């Protein structure tokens, strides 16, 4: 249980939170939401004892084990698998003792290491680390690569995997989906649903929060309020709360006006003096209910294209990838192979996607699906024309005008310059007032348009980058993960703007709410191919979970090969058929109970009754059932393996 008592938190001179009184119970999965700058990350820093409260108390269980995602990863020579394994310090140390004992042929030390691993239940640790890596998008042939060989985004994923590997009672995740593709986000959801401890997750991905959270903690205007249910439940409850607050305010204002009118009319009359005094006292005692302060809704728009040809862009029999200089061919080919297992190398090129046929017409809204490293960004860069084709044809209409948001676009903004400076570089002859009017529509009002972007948040820089694209009036938008720095309000505004856009859109995003609202057709990029996917995002998620010969199965064997030496195999045991039948029945029983409980939790009326107490209880029971089901499935799998 985590308790905040009269809690206040300050960063420098700024008071972020005050008068926080709430309790988070064990097993809850809490989504922490609020606009950028409301104190979400600072709250995590306080939970990690990196930031002291300005006032009040924060109580954590004395022996609570806390895991969180490190902000930086040093350039280590350790393999990815070993780095993730080190998250479980005790098991990692025992595995190192075992490896050292084998190397020195000290069989007594080997026996002692085996006993220690038995005590820690650590024999499957390497396999668990391998599954975490694979689930977060690392191909099996990268598990043995040194940490130093990975780029920044992939190191963030390594930190996430290491945090998930760490034994914990409280898990803190700050925007864990930002550097993940949709496949990895779906996998992470399933992992978190089985996590038995207490989870606090900061996220601007509403679908992710809806699928994971049992409670929502909203930070706003220096206050923190806890709601039962997921993000959609929170929105519904908050809307009703604000409605009731406004009704109370309006009623109070009417009473104030009535009392003040009587006082003004009769305070000078002796016959009414006592009544006037009574009303003055009543006026002083009114609660002072605040009016609902309507937060300015963000509204952005992409101007309508000046021209809209019907057939915009087409790839025919295209091989997409990279041409390599002679000196760089060997090293770059190796890196490309690590990023895509399907990459082919011929002459001086690395083929990532083979024989692509892809067309884009006016009004098309295409979502690209598939794991990171499979070639989605390569396809987008090829459509843009940034990457020349290795073979095949790219036919573009002469009136096509592309607006391209790449994953590095925000970093390419010019330091020290203002939003107006950036627009002037695009249109030197346009008047300054035109820049100001345009930037005002993108929520850079007044002097903000002239301030240096050095002081801008990541979300403000991303909004400026999108504004620069809109200024060019494109008829094709190619957007590669445009939401990574955007908060929920800005994501909603972007979804509305894209829905109103008349041109063609190709979108890569892990935000299912955005991609589901905007896109009408989906293409899957994987295995070196680009193929139409027949279905929506729900169908894609179901296909990922149920497809035969899934990549999760393929990852297990290579992951074990990269692990430290395993203990000598034990002889297979005969399995009691009655024990096997009981284990199967136990799994079936838990699945039935879980399905019934989740059906009850799906009822919206549940959260309106008894202040959500029943929903809270069911949320705890759901976490316990999922943990029990996970254990039962592991026991059953062990019996199947022993019987094989």
Secondary structure in CASP SS format (residue, H / E / C, confidence):
PFRMAT SS
TARGET T0000
AUTHOR 0000-0000-0000
METHOD secondary structure of the structure
MODEL  1
X C 1.00
X E 1.00
X E 1.00
X E 1.00
X E 1.00
X E 1.00
X E 1.00
X E 1.00
X E 1.00
X E 1.00
X E 1.00
X C 1.00
X C 1.00
X E 1.00
X E 1.00
X E 1.00
X E 1.00
X E 1.00
X E 1.00
X E 1.00
X E 1.00
X E 1.00
X E 1.00
X E 1.00
X C 1.00
X C 1.00
X C 1.00
X C 1.00
X E 1.00
X E 1.00
X E 1.00
X E 1.00
X E 1.00
X C 1.00
X C 1.00
X C 1.00
X C 1.00
X C 1.00
X C 1.00
X H 1.00
X H 1.00
X H 1.00
X H 1.00
X H 1.00
X H 1.00
X H 1.00
X H 1.00
X C 1.00
X C 1.00
X C 1.00
X C 1.00
X C 1.00
X C 1.00
X C 1.00
X E 1.00
X E 1.00
X E 1.00
X E 1.00
X E 1.00
X C 1.00
X C 1.00
X C 1.00
X C 1.00
X C 1.00
X C 1.00
X E 1.00
X E 1.00
X E 1.00
X C 1.00
X C 1.00
X C 1.00
X C 1.00
X C 1.00
X C 1.00
X C 1.00
X C 1.00
X C 1.00
X C 1.00
X E 1.00
X H 1.00
X H 1.00
X H 1.00
X H 1.00
X H 1.00
X H 1.00
X C 1.00
X C 1.00
X C 1.00
X H 1.00
X H 1.00
X H 1.00
X H 1.00
X H 1.00
X H 1.00
X H 1.00
X H 1.00
X H 1.00
X H 1.00
X H 1.00
X H 1.00
X H 1.00
X H 1.00
X H 1.00
X H 1.00
X C 1.00
X C 1.00
X H 1.00
X H 1.00
X H 1.00
X H 1.00
X H 1.00
X H 1.00
X H 1.00
X H 1.00
X H 1.00
X H 1.00
X H 1.00
X H 1.00
X H 1.00
X H 1.00
X C 1.00
X C 1.00
X C 1.00
X C 1.00
X H 1.00
X H 1.00
X H 1.00
X H 1.00
X H 1.00
X H 1.00
X H 1.00
X H 1.00
X H 1.00
X H 1.00
X H 1.00
X C 1.00
X C 1.00
X C 1.00
X C 1.00
X H 1.00
X H 1.00
X H 1.00
X C 1.00
X C 1.00
X C 1.00
X E 1.00
X H 1.00
X H 1.00
X H 1.00
X C 1.00
X C 1.00
X H 1.00
X H 1.00
X H 1.00
X H 1.00
X H 1.00
X H 1.00
X H 1.00
X H 1.00
X H 1.00
X H 1.00
X H 1.00
X H 1.00
X H 1.00
X H 1.00
X C 1.00
X C 1.00
X C 1.00
X C 1.00
X E 1.00
X E 1.00
X E 1.00
X E 1.00
X E 1.00
X C 1.00
X C 1.00
X C 1.00
X C 1.00
X C 1.00
X C 1.00
X C 1.00
X H 1.00
X H 1.00
X H 1.00
X H 1.00
X H 1.00
X H 1.00
X H 1.00
X H 1.00
X H 1.00
X H 1.00
X H 1.00
X H 1.00
X H 1.00
X C 1.00
X C 1.00
X C 1.00
X E 1.00
X E 1.00
X E 1.00
X E 1.00
X E 1.00
X C 1.00
X C 1.00
X C 1.00
X H 1.00
X H 1.00
X H 1.00
X H 1.00
X H 1.00
X H 1.00
X H 1.00
X C 1.00
X C 1.00
X E 1.00
X E 1.00
X E 1.00
X E 1.00
X E 1.00
X E 1.00
X C 1.00
X C 1.00
X E 1.00
X E 1.00
X E 1.00
X E 1.00
X E 1.00
X E 1.00
X C 1.00
X C 1.00
X H 1.00
X H 1.00
X H 1.00
X H 1.00
X H 1.00
X H 1.00
X H 1.00
X H 1.00
X H 1.00
X H 1.00
X H 1.00
X H 1.00
X H 1.00
X H 1.00
X H 1.00
X H 1.00
X H 1.00
X H 1.00
X H 1.00
X H 1.00
X H 1.00
X H 1.00
X H 1.00
X H 1.00
X H 1.00
X H 1.00
X H 1.00
X H 1.00
X H 1.00
X H 1.00
X H 1.00
X H 1.00
X H 1.00
X H 1.00
X H 1.00
X H 1.00
X C 1.00
X C 1.00
X C 1.00
X H 1.00
X H 1.00
X H 1.00
X H 1.00
X H 1.00
X H 1.00
X H 1.00
X H 1.00
X H 1.00
X H 1.00
X H 1.00
X H 1.00
X H 1.00
X H 1.00
X H 1.00
X H 1.00
X C 1.00
X C 1.00
X C 1.00
X C 1.00
X C 1.00
X C 1.00
X C 1.00
X C 1.00
X C 1.00
X C 1.00
X C 1.00
X C 1.00
X C 1.00
X C 1.00
X C 1.00
X C 1.00
X C 1.00
X C 1.00
X C 1.00
X C 1.00
X C 1.00
X C 1.00
X C 1.00
X C 1.00
X C 1.00
X E 1.00
X E 1.00
X E 1.00
X E 1.00
X E 1.00
X E 1.00
X E 1.00
X E 1.00
X E 1.00
X E 1.00
X E 1.00
X E 1.00
X E 1.00
X C 1.00
X C 1.00
X H 1.00
X H 1.00
X H 1.00
X H 1.00
X H 1.00
X H 1.00
X H 1.00
X H 1.00
X H 1.00
X H 1.00
X H 1.00
X H 1.00
X H 1.00
X H 1.00
X C 1.00
X C 1.00
X C 1.00
X C 1.00
X E 1.00
X E 1.00
X E 1.00
X C 1.00
X C 1.00
X E 1.00
X E 1.00
X E 1.00
X E 1.00
X E 1.00
X E 1.00
X E 1.00
X E 1.00
X E 1.00
X E 1.00
X E 1.00
X E 1.00
X E 1.00
X C 1.00
X C 1.00
X C 1.00
X E 1.00
X E 1.00
X E 1.00
X E 1.00
X E 1.00
X C 1.00
X C 1.00
X C 1.00
X C 1.00
X C 1.00
X C 1.00
X H 1.00
X H 1.00
X H 1.00
X H 1.00
X H 1.00
X H 1.00
X H 1.00
X H 1.00
X H 1.00
X C 1.00
X C 1.00
X C 1.00
X C 1.00
X C 1.00
X C 1.00
X E 1.00
X E 1.00
X E 1.00
X E 1.00
X E 1.00
X E 1.00
X C 1.00
X C 1.00
X C 1.00
X C 1.00
X C 1.00
X E 1.00
X E 1.00
X E 1.00
X E 1.00
X C 1.00
X C 1.00
X C 1.00
X C 1.00
X H 1.00
X H 1.00
X H 1.00
X C 1.00
X C 1.00
X C 1.00
X C 1.00
X C 1.00
X E 1.00
X H 1.00
X H 1.00
X H 1.00
X H 1.00
X H 1.00
X H 1.00
X H 1.00
X H 1.00
X C 1.00
X C 1.00
X C 1.00
X C 1.00
X C 1.00
X H 1.00
X H 1.00
X H 1.00
X H 1.00
X H 1.00
X H 1.00
X H 1.00
X H 1.00
X H 1.00
X H 1.00
X C 1.00
X C 1.00
X C 1.00
X C 1.00
X H 1.00
X H 1.00
X H 1.00
X H 1.00
X H 1.00
X C 1.00
X E 1.00
X H 1.00
X H 1.00
X H 1.00
X C 1.00
X C 1.00
X H 1.00
X H 1.00
X H 1.00
X H 1.00
X H 1.00
X H 1.00
X H 1.00
X H 1.00
X H 1.00
X H 1.00
X H 1.00
X H 1.00
X H 1.00
X H 1.00
X C 1.00
X C 1.00
X C 1.00
X C 1.00
X E 1.00
X E 1.00
X E 1.00
X E 1.00
X E 1.00
X C 1.00
X C 1.00
X C 1.00
X C 1.00
X C 1.00
X C 1.00
X C 1.00
X H 1.00
X H 1.00
X H 1.00
X H 1.00
X H 1.00
X H 1.00
X H 1.00
X H 1.00
X H 1.00
X H 1.00
X H 1.00
X H 1.00
X H 1.00
X C 1.00
X C 1.00
X C 1.00
X E 1.00
X E 1.00
X E 1.00
X E 1.00
X E 1.00
X C 1.00
X C 1.00
X C 1.00
X H 1.00
X H 1.00
X H 1.00
X H 1.00
X H 1.00
X H 1.00
X H 1.00
X C 1.00
X C 1.00
X E 1.00
X E 1.00
X E 1.00
X E 1.00
X E 1.00
X E 1.00
X C 1.00
X C 1.00
X E 1.00
X E 1.00
X E 1.00
X E 1.00
X E 1.00
X C 1.00
X C 1.00
X C 1.00
X H 1.00
X H 1.00
X H 1.00
X H 1.00
X H 1.00
X H 1.00
X H 1.00
X H 1.00
X H 1.00
X H 1.00
X C 1.00
X C 1.00
X C 1.00
X C 1.00
X H 1.00
X H 1.00
X H 1.00
X H 1.00
X H 1.00
X H 1.00
X H 1.00
X H 1.00
X H 1.00
X H 1.00
X H 1.00
X C 1.00
X C 1.00
X C 1.00
X C 1.00
X C 1.00
X C 1.00
X C 1.00
X C 1.00
X C 1.00
X C 1.00
X C 1.00
X C 1.00
X C 1.00
X C 1.00
X C 1.00
X H 1.00
X H 1.00
X H 1.00
X H 1.00
X H 1.00
X H 1.00
X H 1.00
X H 1.00
X H 1.00
X H 1.00
X H 1.00
X H 1.00
X H 1.00
X H 1.00
X H 1.00
X H 1.00
X H 1.00
X H 1.00
X H 1.00
X H 1.00
X H 1.00
X H 1.00
X H 1.00
X H 1.00
X H 1.00
X C 1.00
X C 1.00
X H 1.00
X H 1.00
X H 1.00
X H 1.00
X H 1.00
X C 1.00
X H 1.00
X H 1.00
X H 1.00
X H 1.00
X H 1.00
X H 1.00
X H 1.00
X H 1.00
X H 1.00
X H 1.00
X H 1.00
X H 1.00
X H 1.00
X H 1.00
X H 1.00
X H 1.00
X H 1.00
X H 1.00
X H 1.00
X H 1.00
X H 1.00
X H 1.00
X H 1.00
X H 1.00
X H 1.00
X H 1.00
X H 1.00
X H 1.00
X H 1.00
X H 1.00
X H 1.00
X H 1.00
X H 1.00
X H 1.00
X C 1.00
END
